[in-house]
Amino acid sequence: MERMIRRLKVNALLFVGLFIATLICAAIFNEEILHYELPKIKSSQPEKIVTHIGYTVSFNTNWKIPNWVAYELTSEEVQGVEPRDSNFLPDPKIKESPSTDDYENSGYDRGHMAPAADMKWSKQAMTESFYTSNICPQNNNLNKGIWKNLEEHIRSVATKYDHIYIACGPIVSLTPKTIAHNTISVPDAFFKVILRQKEDSWSAIGFMMPNQAEHKPLNKYAMSIDDIEIITDIDFFVDLPDSIENKIEATYNLSDWDL
């Protein structure tokens, strides 16, 4: 009888341990699949989705530039010290990604979507940020001006929160200008959307900047996520509960973003 009781106790302990382990695994799994930064294209644009260590890219094989690039940025990552790389490379996971020579003498910069300065937390992340799947033809004044200012402002915001979620990319017309013997589309503009959480409060904001030289304050380019979705035909922050997503995408508050 004692032996049977001991076995029952052991079996009960094993069952409880297995149950707890299952709950922990489920929690970890659920956390892993909630990638708030990842959007979904609503149109029929071609895309190859590839995940690198620092960002995920949806690459448009017709345009030879991304549909979107998305990533999470933490306050710790902003403090990274990895030196900036300068070696642009075709993406080894996307055979259609351009050669860096395709941008030579084009009149456009090789403009990062996920900025190299956001990838200073890892040598691999830094290297992969220079893949041409993360690059678009960008006006030099935009690239070194207000687009860079927006990137820097986002890093400043990221230091105030544990993490923020970012998606960005080009806005391309139906008949775009092209470079590299008509193989790479030149965007008319660029978008960037940002999501942050502060305790139980969520906030989001969008930006759109024309692919030309401009020098307006950042708040002049701000708009709601709903407006960006209409322009891009991309659905953002799809992993959020609808009740939260619908609310934060309909409007924006500049003060939430120090603007």
BELKA-V628680 format. One record per pair of residues at least 6 apart in sequence whose C-alpha atoms are under 6 Angstrom apart, sorted by sequence separation. I is the first residue (numbers start at 1). J is the second residue. D is the distance in Angstrom with one decimal. If there is no record, write none. Layout:
i = (I/I)
j = (J/J)
d = (D/D)
This chain:
i = (50/60/91/119/178/196/229/50/59/60/90/119/178/196/49/58/59/90/178/195/49/58/90/176/177/195/48/58/116/194/47/48/57/194/47/57/193/47/56/116/193/208/46/56/192/207/55/172/192/207/55/171/172/191/206/207/170/171/191/206/171/190/206/170/171/190/205/206/170/189/113/169/189/112/169/189/112/168/188/226/111/168/225/226/110/111/167/224/110/111/167/224/110/111/166/224/109/166/224/108/109/165/108/165/108/109/164/38/164/37/37/97/82/81/80/91/80/90/88/89/90/91/88/89/77/204/203/205/137/65/142/54/65/142/53/139/141/139/102/75/75/75/74/74/73/73/72/72/71/70/70/69/69/68/68/67/64/63/63/37/37/42/42/41/40/40/39/39/39/37/36/36/34)
j = (56/66/97/125/184/202/235/57/66/67/97/126/185/203/57/66/67/98/186/203/58/67/99/185/186/204/58/68/126/204/58/59/68/205/59/69/205/60/69/129/206/221/60/70/206/221/70/187/207/222/71/187/188/207/222/223/187/188/208/223/189/208/224/189/190/209/224/225/190/209/134/190/210/134/191/211/135/191/211/249/135/192/249/250/135/136/192/249/136/137/193/250/137/138/193/251/137/194/252/137/138/194/138/195/139/140/195/70/196/70/71/133/120/120/120/131/121/131/130/131/132/133/131/132/121/248/248/252/186/133/212/125/136/213/125/211/213/212/180/158/159/162/162/163/163/164/164/165/166/166/167/167/168/168/169/169/184/184/185/165/166/233/234/234/234/235/235/236/237/237/237/239/239)
d = (5.7/5.3/5.9/5.4/5.3/5.9/6.0/5.4/4.1/5.6/5.5/5.0/4.5/5.5/5.6/5.6/5.6/5.9/5.3/5.9/4.4/5.4/5.6/5.9/5.4/4.4/5.4/5.4/5.9/5.5/5.5/5.0/6.0/5.6/5.1/4.4/5.8/4.8/5.7/5.7/4.2/5.6/5.4/5.3/5.7/5.3/5.7/4.6/5.2/4.5/4.6/5.4/5.6/5.5/5.6/5.8/5.5/5.8/4.4/5.1/5.0/5.6/5.5/6.0/5.4/5.3/5.7/5.3/4.4/5.5/5.6/5.7/4.0/5.9/5.6/4.6/4.8/5.4/5.4/5.3/5.2/4.1/4.7/5.6/5.8/5.2/5.8/6.0/5.9/6.0/5.4/6.0/5.5/5.2/5.8/5.1/5.7/4.6/5.6/5.2/5.1/5.6/5.3/5.0/5.3/5.5/5.7/5.9/4.7/5.7/5.9/5.6/4.5/5.5/4.6/5.0/4.1/5.3/4.8/4.9/5.1/5.9/5.8/5.9/5.1/5.9/5.8/5.5/5.6/6.0/6.0/5.1/5.8/5.4/5.7/5.7/5.0/5.5/5.1/5.3/4.3/5.6/5.6/4.0/5.5/5.4/5.8/4.6/5.5/5.6/4.1/5.6/5.5/5.5/4.4/6.0/5.2/5.5/4.9/4.9/5.7/5.6/5.5/4.5/5.7/5.1/5.5/4.4/5.9/5.9/5.2/5.4/6.0)
